[in-house]
Amino acid sequence: MLEFLNLLGILFVAAAGLGLRRWKPRLGLLLNQGLPIGLLAFWLVEAMAGIFFGPEAPHRILGHAFVIAVWLAAPLGMGVFLVGAIFEGESRSWLGAGLAAFSVVAALLTAVTGYAGPSRAATGAEHILRFEIFHLFAAPALAGAVLVGWALLARAEHKDHG
């Protein structure tokens, strides 16, 4: 039952983004441009907490909050992009909707790899190296690239219509 409510919530937020772009196009495009930039700023704060405070307390709490923020922002961004893809025939909007959707996967991947850290499981040179490669480099690079791609596509779409 909880999964069904979660899916319903995601669809509702996506419909809100779609409706916002249909009835207030300028505001929808502006919001879609700001969402990934806000997420990138939040992500940077969360990463800095990990660097300065380690894996506990603020970094872990901010990591969970970041996943929730992406979970809420991505369907909204998808809805805004889908108006351009479906009603205006812009192929670039399909890519933007895909990047917004994939941002959830990238954020979850970054969060999940954090639980593989040396403070959570067996230690050793191989384990620490694997953690450093995945959680400190590969997953954040993927998440950052996806969010930057979303921001660039939203900016280009806003320039075309705004």
PAGUTOR-810327 format. One line per field, with one value per atom (N, C-alpha, C, CB): residue number from 1; atom name; x, y, z. Coordinates in nm, 4 decimals, decimal comma. Glycine has a CB too. Example, Ala and Ser with C-alpha at 12.3 -4.5 7.8 and 13.67 -1.06 7.14 Angstrom:
residues 2
resi = c(1;1;1;1;2;2;2;2)
name = c(N;CA;C;CB;N;CA;C;CB)
c1 = c(1,3190;1,2300;1,3200;1,1308;1,2850;1,3670;1,2900;1,4084)
c2 = c(-0,5690;-0,4500;-0,3300;-0,4473;-0,2250;-0,1060;0,0030;-0,0598)
c3 = c(0,7800;0,7800;0,7800;0,9046;0,7080;0,7140;0,7870;0,5725)
//
This chain:
residues 162
resi = c(1;1;1;1;2;2;2;2;3;3;3;3;4;4;4;4;5;5;5;5;6;6;6;6;7;7;7;7;8;8;8;8;9;9;9;9;10;10;10;10;11;11;11;11;12;12;12;12;13;13;13;13;14;14;14;14;15;15;15;15;16;16;16;16;17;17;17;17;18;18;18;18;19;19;19;19;20;20;20;20;21;21;21;21;22;22;22;22;23;23;23;23;24;24;24;24;25;25;25;25;26;26;26;26;27;27;27;27;28;28;28;28;29;29;29;29;30;30;30;30;31;31;31;31;32;32;32;32;33;33;33;33;34;34;34;34;35;35;35;35;36;36;36;36;37;37;37;37;38;38;38;38;39;39;39;39;40;40;40;40;41;41;41;41;42;42;42;42;43;43;43;43;44;44;44;44;45;45;45;45;46;46;46;46;47;47;47;47;48;48;48;48;49;49;49;49;50;50;50;50;51;51;51;51;52;52;52;52;53;53;53;53;54;54;54;54;55;55;55;55;56;56;56;56;57;57;57;57;58;58;58;58;59;59;59;59;60;60;60;60;61;61;61;61;62;62;62;62;63;63;63;63;64;64;64;64;65;65;65;65;66;66;66;66;67;67;67;67;68;68;68;68;69;69;69;69;70;70;70;70;71;71;71;71;72;72;72;72;73;73;73;73;74;74;74;74;75;75;75;75;76;76;76;76;77;77;77;77;78;78;78;78;79;79;79;79;80;80;80;80;81;81;81;81;82;82;82;82;83;83;83;83;84;84;84;84;85;85;85;85;86;86;86;86;87;87;87;87;88;88;88;88;89;89;89;89;90;90;90;90;91;91;91;91;92;92;92;92;93;93;93;93;94;94;94;94;95;95;95;95;96;96;96;96;97;97;97;97;98;98;98;98;99;99;99;99;100;100;100;100;101;101;101;101;102;102;102;102;103;103;103;103;104;104;104;104;105;105;105;105;106;106;106;106;107;107;107;107;108;108;108;108;109;109;109;109;110;110;110;110;111;111;111;111;112;112;112;112;113;113;113;113;114;114;114;114;115;115;115;115;116;116;116;116;117;117;117;117;118;118;118;118;119;119;119;119;120;120;120;120;121;121;121;121;122;122;122;122;123;123;123;123;124;124;124;124;125;125;125;125;126;126;126;126;127;127;127;127;128;128;128;128;129;129;129;129;130;130;130;130;131;131;131;131;132;132;132;132;133;133;133;133;134;134;134;134;135;135;135;135;136;136;136;136;137;137;137;137;138;138;138;138;139;139;139;139;140;140;140;140;141;141;141;141;142;142;142;142;143;143;143;143;144;144;144;144;145;145;145;145;146;146;146;146;147;147;147;147;148;148;148;148;149;149;149;149;150;150;150;150;151;151;151;151;152;152;152;152;153;153;153;153;154;154;154;154;155;155;155;155;156;156;156;156;157;157;157;157;158;158;158;158;159;159;159;159;160;160;160;160;161;161;161;161;162;162;162;162)
name = c(N;CA;C;CB;N;CA;C;CB;N;CA;C;CB;N;CA;C;CB;N;CA;C;CB;N;CA;C;CB;N;CA;C;CB;N;CA;C;CB;N;CA;C;CB;N;CA;C;CB;N;CA;C;CB;N;CA;C;CB;N;CA;C;CB;N;CA;C;CB;N;CA;C;CB;N;CA;C;CB;N;CA;C;CB;N;CA;C;CB;N;CA;C;CB;N;CA;C;CB;N;CA;C;CB;N;CA;C;CB;N;CA;C;CB;N;CA;C;CB;N;CA;C;CB;N;CA;C;CB;N;CA;C;CB;N;CA;C;CB;N;CA;C;CB;N;CA;C;CB;N;CA;C;CB;N;CA;C;CB;N;CA;C;CB;N;CA;C;CB;N;CA;C;CB;N;CA;C;CB;N;CA;C;CB;N;CA;C;CB;N;CA;C;CB;N;CA;C;CB;N;CA;C;CB;N;CA;C;CB;N;CA;C;CB;N;CA;C;CB;N;CA;C;CB;N;CA;C;CB;N;CA;C;CB;N;CA;C;CB;N;CA;C;CB;N;CA;C;CB;N;CA;C;CB;N;CA;C;CB;N;CA;C;CB;N;CA;C;CB;N;CA;C;CB;N;CA;C;CB;N;CA;C;CB;N;CA;C;CB;N;CA;C;CB;N;CA;C;CB;N;CA;C;CB;N;CA;C;CB;N;CA;C;CB;N;CA;C;CB;N;CA;C;CB;N;CA;C;CB;N;CA;C;CB;N;CA;C;CB;N;CA;C;CB;N;CA;C;CB;N;CA;C;CB;N;CA;C;CB;N;CA;C;CB;N;CA;C;CB;N;CA;C;CB;N;CA;C;CB;N;CA;C;CB;N;CA;C;CB;N;CA;C;CB;N;CA;C;CB;N;CA;C;CB;N;CA;C;CB;N;CA;C;CB;N;CA;C;CB;N;CA;C;CB;N;CA;C;CB;N;CA;C;CB;N;CA;C;CB;N;CA;C;CB;N;CA;C;CB;N;CA;C;CB;N;CA;C;CB;N;CA;C;CB;N;CA;C;CB;N;CA;C;CB;N;CA;C;CB;N;CA;C;CB;N;CA;C;CB;N;CA;C;CB;N;CA;C;CB;N;CA;C;CB;N;CA;C;CB;N;CA;C;CB;N;CA;C;CB;N;CA;C;CB;N;CA;C;CB;N;CA;C;CB;N;CA;C;CB;N;CA;C;CB;N;CA;C;CB;N;CA;C;CB;N;CA;C;CB;N;CA;C;CB;N;CA;C;CB;N;CA;C;CB;N;CA;C;CB;N;CA;C;CB;N;CA;C;CB;N;CA;C;CB;N;CA;C;CB;N;CA;C;CB;N;CA;C;CB;N;CA;C;CB;N;CA;C;CB;N;CA;C;CB;N;CA;C;CB;N;CA;C;CB;N;CA;C;CB;N;CA;C;CB;N;CA;C;CB;N;CA;C;CB;N;CA;C;CB;N;CA;C;CB;N;CA;C;CB;N;CA;C;CB;N;CA;C;CB;N;CA;C;CB;N;CA;C;CB;N;CA;C;CB;N;CA;C;CB;N;CA;C;CB;N;CA;C;CB;N;CA;C;CB;N;CA;C;CB;N;CA;C;CB;N;CA;C;CB;N;CA;C;CB;N;CA;C;CB;N;CA;C;CB;N;CA;C;CB;N;CA;C;CB;N;CA;C;CB;N;CA;C;CB;N;CA;C;CB;N;CA;C;CB;N;CA;C;CB;N;CA;C;CB;N;CA;C;CB;N;CA;C;CB;N;CA;C;CB;N;CA;C;CB;N;CA;C;CB)
c1 = c(0,0812;0,0000;0,0863;-0,0928;0,1952;0,2823;0,3492;0,3889;0,3860;0,4468;0,3486;0,4959;0,2223;0,1199;0,1023;-0,0130;0,1026;0,0913;0,2143;0,0736;0,3300;0,4521;0,4430;0,5745;0,3993;0,3829;0,2795;0,3421;0,1704;0,0668;0,1221;-0,0535;0,2033;0,2644;0,3562;0,3408;0,4361;0,5267;0,4476;0,6177;0,3420;0,2585;0,1896;0,1538;0,1482;0,0846;0,1830;0,0305;0,3061;0,4067;0,4409;0,5348;0,4509;0,4772;0,3614;0,4997;0,2377;0,1213;0,1212;-0,0093;0,1691;0,1781;0,2772;0,2201;0,3910;0,4880;0,4312;0,6150;0,3601;0,2969;0,1930;0,2311;0,1094;0,0069;0,0659;-0,0857;0,1722;0,2373;0,2917;0,3502;0,3545;0,4097;0,2991;0,5007;0,1865;0,0761;0,0084;-0,0274;-0,0149;-0,0933;-0,0087;-0,1840;0,1124;0,2048;0,3411;0,2142;0,3548;0,4763;0,6052;0,4661;0,6027;0,7253;0,7685;0,7037;0,6728;0,7028;0,7499;0,5794;0,6855;0,7262;0,8682;0,6311;0,9018;1,0369;1,1405;1,0437;1,1040;1,1947;1,2177;1,1384;1,1114;1,1226;1,2078;0,9829;1,1858;1,2630;1,4100;1,2073;1,4393;1,5782;1,6407;1,5878;1,5614;1,6133;1,6251;1,5273;1,5414;1,5436;1,6806;1,4402;1,7402;1,8702;1,9807;1,9105;1,9717;2,0734;2,0613;2,0588;1,9376;1,9164;1,9639;1,7700;1,9367;1,9823;2,1348;1,9232;2,1987;2,3451;2,4028;2,3953;2,3418;2,3885;2,3712;2,3119;2,2566;2,2295;2,3313;2,0848;2,3565;2,4503;2,5914;2,4496;2,6296;2,7614;2,7744;2,7869;2,6708;2,6716;2,6846;2,5424;2,6105;2,6151;2,7543;2,5084;2,8152;2,9496;3,0527;2,9881;3,0382;3,1303;3,1163;3,1039;2,9942;2,9741;3,0468;2,8231;3,0467;3,1190;3,2693;3,0855;3,3195;3,4631;3,5070;3,5000;3,4308;3,4722;3,4296;3,4193;3,3182;3,2676;3,2724;3,1267;3,3127;3,3170;3,1815;3,3670;3,1713;3,0491;2,9294;3,0777;2,9495;2,8393;2,7657;2,8917;2,6760;2,5926;2,5490;2,6660;2,6078;2,5478;2,5501;2,6184;2,6585;2,6692;2,5602;2,8086;2,5382;2,4376;2,2967;2,4484;2,2670;2,1341;2,1106;2,1190;2,2102;2,1971;2,1884;2,3153;2,2559;2,2461;2,1041;2,3426;2,0404;1,9010;1,8093;1,8555;1,8333;1,7512;1,7701;1,7865;1,8920;1,9177;1,8396;2,0679;1,8385;1,7632;1,6151;1,7841;1,5613;1,4203;1,3948;1,3790;1,4869;1,4709;1,4710;1,5829;1,5607;1,5649;1,4373;1,6908;1,3922;1,2714;1,1504;1,2461;1,1481;1,0371;1,0578;1,0192;1,1813;1,2083;1,2083;1,3414;1,2558;1,2683;1,1342;1,3343;1,0286;0,9004;0,8454;0,7985;0,8696;0,8247;0,8967;0,8498;1,0285;1,1051;1,0640;1,2519;1,0376;0,9910;0,8610;0,9720;0,7690;0,6407;0,6577;0,5502;0,7469;0,7719;0,8324;0,8662;0,9289;0,9907;0,8912;1,1110;0,8036;0,7122;0,6137;0,6360;0,5821;0,4957;0,5654;0,4609;0,6939;0,7691;0,7808;0,9070;0,7965;0,8134;0,6829;0,8668;0,5730;0,4460;0,3689;0,3602;0,3516;0,2639;0,3335;0,2006;0,4656;0,5381;0,6319;0,6167;0,6418;0,7206;0,8703;0,6754;0,9234;1,0669;1,1369;1,0948;1,2249;1,2946;1,3921;1,3692;1,4444;1,5364;1,4672;1,5925;1,3378;1,2633;1,2539;1,1240;1,2520;1,2540;1,3821;1,2408;1,4936;1,6215;1,6193;1,7368;1,5626;1,5530;1,4689;1,4949;1,3566;1,2717;1,3470;1,1395;1,4228;1,5022;1,6109;1,5646;1,6764;1,7791;1,7178;1,8559;1,6026;1,5355;1,4999;1,4085;1,4502;1,4155;1,5413;1,3380;1,6465;1,7698;1,8407;1,8631;1,8093;1,8713;1,8342;1,8296;1,7152;1,6762;1,7676;1,5266;1,7902;1,8770;2,0191;1,8782;2,0697;2,2054;2,2181;2,2452;2,1170;2,1205;2,1135;2,0050;2,0277;2,0184;2,1477;1,9013;2,2101;2,3365;2,4434;2,3818;2,4491;2,5460;2,5195;2,5420;2,3928;2,3586;2,3891;2,2113;2,3540;2,3742;2,5230;2,3078;2,6045;2,7476;2,8083;2,8204;2,7434;2,7917;2,7838;2,7139;2,6889;2,6757;2,7799;2,5378;2,8599;2,9665;3,0988;2,9820;3,0952;3,2161;3,2877;3,1833;3,4113;3,4937;3,4357;3,6311;3,3549;3,2976;3,1784;3,2555;3,1285;3,0080;3,0353;2,9144;3,1475;3,1708;3,3174;3,1307;3,3577;3,4963;3,5919;3,5183;3,7031;3,8030;3,9133;3,8613;3,9967;4,1073;4,1350;4,0754;4,2529;4,2947;4,2027;4,4369;4,1627;4,0757;3,9383;4,0611;3,8858;3,7529;3,7530;3,7040;3,8541;3,8635;3,8803;3,9815;3,9617;3,9804;3,8492;4,0895;3,7764;3,6471;3,5506;3,5861;3,5458;3,4598;3,5000;3,4657;3,6290;3,6754;3,6444;3,8259;3,6588;3,6313;3,4819;3,6802;3,3984;3,2545;3,1869;3,1874;3,2038;3,1279;3,1908;3,1152;3,3201;3,3848;3,4122;3,5133;3,4021;3,4308;3,3234;3,5635;3,3053;3,2206;3,0734;3,2312;3,0136;2,8714;2,8455;2,8209;2,9263;2,9037;2,9268;2,9944;3,0236;3,0470;2,9264;3,1737;2,8687;2,7486;2,6322;2,7105;2,6096;2,5003;2,5209;2,4893;2,6431;2,6713;2,6508;2,8136;2,6948;2,6781;2,5307;2,7511;2,4520;2,3085;2,2409;2,2422;2,2731;2,2112;2,2559;2,2453;2,3821;2,4298;2,3626;2,5843;2,3486;2,2786;2,1343;2,2833;2,0667;1,9284;1,9250;1,8697;2,0172;2,0195;2,0453;2,1269;2,1383;2,1690;2,0513;2,2928;1,9857;1,8691;1,7537;1,8235;1,7341;1,6283;1,6600;1,6112;1,7868;1,8260;1,8027;1,9736;1,8394;1,8194;1,6713;1,8835;1,5898;1,4457;1,3857;1,3769;1,4366;1,3883;1,4260;1,4459;1,5452;1,5885;1,4996;1,7367;1,4629;1,3805;1,2394;1,3750;1,1863;1,0448;1,0266;0,9716;1,1305;1,1150;1,1481;1,1965)
c2 = c(-0,1193;0,0000;0,1268;-0,0008;0,1216;0,2380;0,2676;0,2162;0,1626;0,1823;0,2468;0,0488;0,2068;0,2642;0,4130;0,1899;0,4508;0,5919;0,6705;0,6057;0,6086;0,6723;0,6998;0,5843;0,6003;0,6169;0,7246;0,4841;0,7244;0,8262;0,9657;0,7982;0,9780;1,1065;1,1552;1,0967;1,0637;1,0999;1,1456;0,9812;1,0714;1,1098;1,2440;1,0018;1,2696;1,3970;1,5126;1,3942;1,4960;1,6020;1,6236;1,5668;1,5150;1,5288;1,6011;1,3901;1,5690;1,6372;1,7849;1,5698;1,8158;1,9559;2,0316;1,9660;1,9682;2,0312;2,0499;1,9488;1,9488;1,9566;2,0695;1,8216;2,0753;2,1793;2,3185;2,1528;2,3305;2,4603;2,5112;2,4508;2,4236;2,4659;2,4986;2,3566;2,4266;2,4523;2,5864;2,3392;2,6170;2,7356;2,8571;2,7052;2,8366;2,9470;2,9092;2,9768;2,9134;2,8606;2,9274;2,8764;3,0569;3,1271;3,0842;3,2800;3,0751;3,0324;2,8868;3,0500;2,8007;2,6608;2,6448;2,5830;2,7180;2,7108;2,7668;2,7862;2,8741;2,9336;2,8382;3,0680;2,7761;2,6794;2,5601;2,6322;2,5116;2,3979;2,4333;2,3502;2,5569;2,6000;2,6091;2,7357;2,6476;2,6630;2,5338;2,7558;2,4351;2,3094;2,2404;2,2151;2,2138;2,1449;2,2305;2,1023;2,3621;2,4494;2,4454;2,5956;2,4490;2,4360;2,3016;2,4550;2,1947;2,0618;2,0533;1,9548;2,1142;2,1148;2,1903;2,1775;2,3036;2,3793;2,2967;2,5133;2,2317;2,1464;2,0325;2,0903;1,9726;1,8617;1,9064;1,8039;2,0271;2,0794;2,0978;2,2125;2,1500;2,1655;2,0285;2,2378;1,9321;1,7961;1,7348;1,7074;1,7556;1,7029;1,7705;1,7225;1,9001;1,9722;1,9219;2,1247;1,8893;1,8331;1,7002;1,8144;1,6210;1,4946;1,5143;1,4146;1,6177;1,6445;1,6943;1,7477;1,7862;1,8478;1,7728;1,9846;1,6991;1,6326;1,4807;1,6760;1,4258;1,2811;1,2240;1,2179;1,0916;1,0270;1,0357;0,8834;1,0780;1,0775;1,2114;1,0447;1,2216;1,3382;1,4216;1,4259;1,5406;1,6266;1,5670;1,7579;1,4984;1,4442;1,3402;1,3817;1,2523;1,1477;1,2059;1,0441;1,2983;1,3606;1,4413;1,4514;1,5183;1,5962;1,5053;1,6927;1,3909;1,2947;1,2423;1,1785;1,2100;1,1646;1,2765;1,1150;1,3979;1,5116;1,5391;1,6376;1,5199;1,5406;1,4405;1,5290;1,3148;1,2127;1,2481;1,0721;1,2934;1,3326;1,4531;1,3649;1,5500;1,6689;1,6311;1,7707;1,5414;1,4968;1,4199;1,4080;1,3376;1,2576;1,3472;1,1674;1,4652;1,5590;1,6486;1,6455;1,6913;1,7857;1,7198;1,8532;1,5974;1,5311;1,5131;1,3962;1,4642;1,4526;1,5883;1,3825;1,6911;1,8253;1,8705;1,9263;1,8507;1,8842;1,8017;1,8655;1,6726;1,5870;1,6397;1,4424;1,6792;1,7312;1,8550;1,7624;1,9437;2,0660;2,0307;2,1622;1,9401;1,8991;1,8269;1,8087;1,7463;1,6670;1,7526;1,5701;1,8708;1,9603;1,9957;2,0897;2,0289;2,0599;1,9400;2,1101;1,8219;1,7011;1,6589;1,5871;1,6604;1,6080;1,7124;1,5577;1,8305;1,9304;2,0227;2,0126;2,0396;2,1310;2,0577;2,2304;1,9264;1,8448;1,8670;1,8695;1,9057;1,9297;1,8024;2,0452;1,7515;1,6275;1,6497;1,5716;1,7703;1,8014;1,7873;1,9436;1,8104;1,7989;1,6545;1,8566;1,5590;1,4186;1,3874;1,3263;1,4396;1,4201;1,4856;1,4774;1,6054;1,6736;1,5955;1,8120;1,5412;1,4596;1,3346;1,4200;1,2751;1,1581;1,1900;1,0987;1,3047;1,3449;1,3754;1,4673;1,4404;1,4675;1,3367;1,5527;1,2391;1,1094;1,0363;1,0226;1,0405;0,9700;1,0343;0,9655;1,1604;1,2247;1,1524;1,3720;1,0929;1,0145;0,8926;0,9702;0,8239;0,7059;0,7445;0,6383;0,8542;0,8983;0,9379;1,0158;1,0070;1,0451;0,9222;1,1408;0,8267;0,7041;0,6238;0,6188;0,6177;0,5470;0,6103;0,5466;0,7417;0,8106;0,7815;0,9616;0,7839;0,7576;0,6136;0,7877;0,5197;0,3778;0,3450;0,2877;0,4016;0,3731;0,4280;0,4310;0,5264;0,5787;0,4772;0,7005;0,3852;0,2821;0,1723;0,2215;0,1762;0,0785;0,1291;0,0445;0,2398;0,3032;0,2234;0,4366;0,2612;0,1894;0,1894;0,2492;0,2868;0,2900;0,1962;0,4319;0,1412;0,0580;-0,0916;0,1040;-0,1258;-0,2669;-0,3000;-0,2980;-0,4107;-0,4542;-0,3524;-0,5919;-0,3357;-0,2422;-0,3197;-0,1556;-0,2486;-0,3077;-0,2197;-0,4541;-0,2320;-0,1447;-0,1561;-0,1775;-0,2784;-0,2961;-0,2343;-0,4448;-0,2556;-0,2029;-0,0504;-0,2576;0,0073;0,1536;0,2120;0,1967;0,1491;0,1968;0,1898;0,1145;0,0796;0,0661;0,1753;-0,0732;0,2006;0,3057;0,4415;0,3078;0,4698;0,5997;0,6172;0,6151;0,5123;0,5229;0,5443;0,3963;0,4637;0,4720;0,5898;0,3438;0,6029;0,7046;0,8434;0,6638;0,8502;0,9813;1,0344;0,9745;0,9492;0,9973;0,9600;0,9429;0,8317;0,7898;0,8283;0,6400;0,7927;0,8234;0,9737;0,7568;1,0516;1,1970;1,2599;1,2639;1,2084;1,2622;1,2365;1,1997;1,1170;1,0854;1,1751;0,9374;1,1889;1,2737;1,4191;1,2643;1,4673;1,6053;1,6258;1,6432;1,5303;1,5414;1,5412;1,4267;1,4577;1,4512;1,5823;1,3332;1,6359;1,7619;1,8793;1,7901;1,8819;1,9886;1,9766;1,9827;1,8542;1,8347;1,8811;1,6887;1,8487;1,8952;2,0474;1,8393;2,1095;2,2561;2,3198;2,3017;2,2634;2,3202;2,3065;2,2523;2,1912;2,1731;2,2637;2,0267;2,2804;2,3698;2,5140;2,3571;2,5506;2,6867;2,7108;2,7118;2,6120;2,6257;2,6342;2,5079;2,5549;2,5587;2,6919;2,4433;2,7461;2,8752;2,9870;2,9046;2,9799;3,0803;3,0755;3,0571;2,9528;2,9384;2,9908;2,7942;2,9761;3,0120;3,1331;2,8948;3,1718;3,2792;3,4096;3,2551)
c3 = c(0,0000;0,0000;0,0000;0,1200;0,0778;0,0858;-0,0497;0,1940;-0,1216;-0,2534;-0,3506;-0,3098;-0,3393;-0,4252;-0,3958;-0,4069;-0,2685;-0,2310;-0,2773;-0,0782;-0,2698;-0,3173;-0,4674;-0,2862;-0,5435;-0,6876;-0,7186;-0,7525;-0,6451;-0,6641;-0,6369;-0,5724;-0,5333;-0,5008;-0,6105;-0,3719;-0,6661;-0,7750;-0,8969;-0,8117;-0,9300;-1,0441;-1,0205;-1,0716;-0,8975;-0,8642;-0,8814;-0,7202;-0,8355;-0,8496;-0,9972;-0,7693;-1,0744;-1,2182;-1,2873;-1,2830;-1,2483;-1,3054;-1,2667;-1,2586;-1,1458;-1,1042;-1,1924;-0,9560;-1,2240;-1,3137;-1,4527;-1,3209;-1,5010;-1,6323;-1,6351;-1,6685;-1,5327;-1,5259;-1,5125;-1,4104;-1,4343;-1,4175;-1,5503;-1,3143;-1,6260;-1,7555;-1,8554;-1,8129;-1,8485;-1,9421;-1,9138;-1,9343;-1,7850;-1,7521;-1,7176;-1,6381;-1,6716;-1,6433;-1,7006;-1,4881;-1,8347;-1,8977;-1,8490;-2,0468;-1,8349;-1,7932;-1,6528;-1,7972;-1,5617;-1,4252;-1,4219;-1,3356;-1,5004;-1,5068;-1,5581;-1,5946;-1,6635;-1,7192;-1,6224;-1,8517;-1,5536;-1,4553;-1,3378;-1,4047;-1,2908;-1,1821;-1,2257;-1,1371;-1,3463;-1,3960;-1,4109;-1,5295;-1,4356;-1,4448;-1,3054;-1,5170;-1,2069;-1,0713;-0,9929;-0,9967;-1,0247;-0,9493;-0,9498;-1,0058;-1,0659;-1,0618;-1,0017;-1,2012;-1,0174;-0,9574;-0,8052;-1,0093;-0,7552;-0,6114;-0,5588;-0,5783;-0,6351;-0,5946;-0,5952;-0,6871;-0,6946;-0,6979;-0,5784;-0,8286;-0,5415;-0,4249;-0,2972;-0,4129;-0,2822;-0,1669;-0,1624;-0,1724;-0,2765;-0,2865;-0,2479;-0,4286;-0,2875;-0,2534;-0,1023;-0,3259;-0,0383;0,1077;0,1744;0,1563;0,1241;0,1785;0,1601;0,1107;0,0457;0,0207;0,1113;-0,1271;0,1311;0,2199;0,3636;0,2137;0,4042;0,5389;0,5511;0,5695;0,4445;0,4460;0,4548;0,3232;0,3895;0,3916;0,5294;0,2835;0,5875;0,7125;0,8376;0,7186;0,8324;0,9526;0,9447;0,9785;0,8321;0,8181;0,7821;0,9454;0,7873;0,7377;0,8328;0,7093;0,9538;1,0503;1,0523;1,1902;1,1442;1,1762;1,0559;1,2704;1,0335;0,9303;0,7906;0,9276;0,7559;0,6198;0,5942;0,5971;0,6895;0,6713;0,6679;0,7829;0,7557;0,7588;0,6314;0,8835;0,5901;0,4666;0,3442;0,4517;0,3476;0,2379;0,2233;0,2601;0,3348;0,3300;0,2817;0,4685;0,3315;0,2879;0,1384;0,3697;0,0884;-0,0541;-0,1387;-0,0838;-0,0972;-0,1717;-0,1734;-0,1094;-0,0605;-0,0542;-0,1445;0,0913;-0,1438;-0,2289;-0,3767;-0,2007;-0,4151;-0,5555;-0,5881;-0,5825;-0,4945;-0,5143;-0,5394;-0,3926;-0,4792;-0,4995;-0,6220;-0,3756;-0,6460;-0,7545;-0,8926;-0,7310;-0,9014;-1,0318;-1,1027;-1,0145;-1,0365;-1,1074;-1,1510;-1,0190;-1,0709;-1,1085;-1,2357;-0,9929;-1,2390;-1,3588;-1,4787;-1,3331;-1,4551;-1,5649;-1,6231;-1,5167;-1,5366;-1,5841;-1,6694;-1,4671;-1,6272;-1,7049;-1,8407;-1,6274;-1,8420;-1,9683;-2,0597;-1,9409;-2,0010;-2,0835;-2,1621;-1,9966;-2,1132;-2,1916;-2,3224;-2,1113;-2,3142;-2,4355;-2,5277;-2,3999;-2,4683;-2,5493;-2,6155;-2,4635;-2,5420;-2,5931;-2,6725;-2,4783;-2,6163;-2,6780;-2,7765;-2,5720;-2,7613;-2,8491;-2,9444;-2,7666;-2,9322;-3,0241;-3,0179;-3,1612;-2,9031;-2,8904;-2,8447;-2,7916;-2,9262;-2,8907;-2,7757;-3,0121;-2,7639;-2,6545;-2,5189;-2,6707;-2,5149;-2,3899;-2,3422;-2,4067;-2,4360;-2,3953;-2,3192;-2,5177;-2,3689;-2,3013;-2,1633;-2,3860;-2,1543;-2,0255;-1,9258;-2,0440;-1,9725;-1,8839;-1,8394;-1,9554;-1,9295;-1,8937;-1,7920;-2,0172;-1,8092;-1,7128;-1,5763;-1,7644;-1,5754;-1,4481;-1,3782;-1,4702;-1,4548;-1,3960;-1,3493;-1,4977;-1,4285;-1,3934;-1,2754;-1,5125;-1,2449;-1,1291;-1,0002;-1,1209;-0,9957;-0,8776;-0,8651;-0,8868;-0,9743;-0,9736;-0,9322;-1,1129;-0,9873;-0,9556;-0,8085;-1,0451;-0,7549;-0,6131;-0,5233;-0,5803;-0,5590;-0,4800;-0,4867;-0,5282;-0,6029;-0,6168;-0,5283;-0,7632;-0,5280;-0,4430;-0,2960;-0,4685;-0,2564;-0,1165;-0,0771;-0,0917;-0,1616;-0,1287;-0,1180;-0,2350;-0,2044;-0,1954;-0,0669;-0,3157;-0,0049;0,1225;0,2343;0,1606;0,2245;0,3274;0,3136;0,3222;0,2102;0,1918;0,2477;0,0442;0,3180;0,3681;0,4747;0,4216;0,5017;0,5976;0,7394;0,5998;0,7731;0,9080;0,9209;0,9442;0,8129;0,8147;0,7966;0,7073;0,7392;0,7065;0,7304;0,5588;0,6776;0,6946;0,6346;0,6302;0,7023;0,6517;0,5815;0,7660;0,5181;0,4433;0,3234;0,3992;0,2700;0,1595;0,0390;0,1178;0,0030;-0,1136;-0,0904;-0,1467;0,0299;0,0608;0,0636;0,1949;0,1223;0,1295;-0,0103;0,2203;-0,0936;-0,2305;-0,3095;-0,3012;-0,2952;-0,3634;-0,3179;-0,3369;-0,1863;-0,1332;-0,1894;0,0201;-0,1913;-0,2397;-0,3880;-0,2154;-0,4658;-0,6093;-0,6340;-0,6833;-0,5686;-0,5956;-0,5259;-0,5532;-0,3944;-0,3206;-0,3287;-0,1756;-0,3393;-0,3394;-0,4789;-0,2630;-0,5813;-0,7166;-0,8194;-0,7618;-0,8461;-0,9585;-0,9405;-0,9772;-0,8285;-0,8084;-0,8014;-0,6808;-0,7269;-0,7286;-0,8660;-0,6275;-0,9411;-1,0760;-1,1654;-1,1386;-1,1541;-1,2314;-1,1900;-1,2135;-1,0603;-1,0116;-1,0539;-0,8583;-1,0414;-1,0820;-1,2314;-1,0442;-1,3116;-1,4570;-1,4954;-1,5284;-1,4306;-1,4604;-1,4224;-1,3856;-1,3048;-1,2615;-1,3482;-1,1148;-1,3872;-1,4765;-1,6129;-1,4919;-1,6640;-1,7910;-1,7837;-1,8319;-1,6741;-1,6536;-1,6531;-1,5207;-1,5800;-1,5711;-1,7078;-1,4710;-1,7849;-1,9164;-2,0134;-1,9751;-2,0111;-2,0984;-2,0564;-2,0971;-1,9269;-1,8788;-1,9168;-1,7255;-1,9104;-1,9480;-2,0968;-1,9129;-2,1794;-2,3239;-2,3562;-2,3994;-2,2870;-2,3106;-2,2663;-2,2375;-2,1554;-2,1061;-2,2032;-1,9657;-2,2617;-2,3612;-2,4856;-2,4013;-2,5280;-2,6477;-2,6282;-2,6893;-2,5070;-2,4839;-2,3935;-2,4236;-2,3226;-2,2232;-2,2752;-2,1062)
//
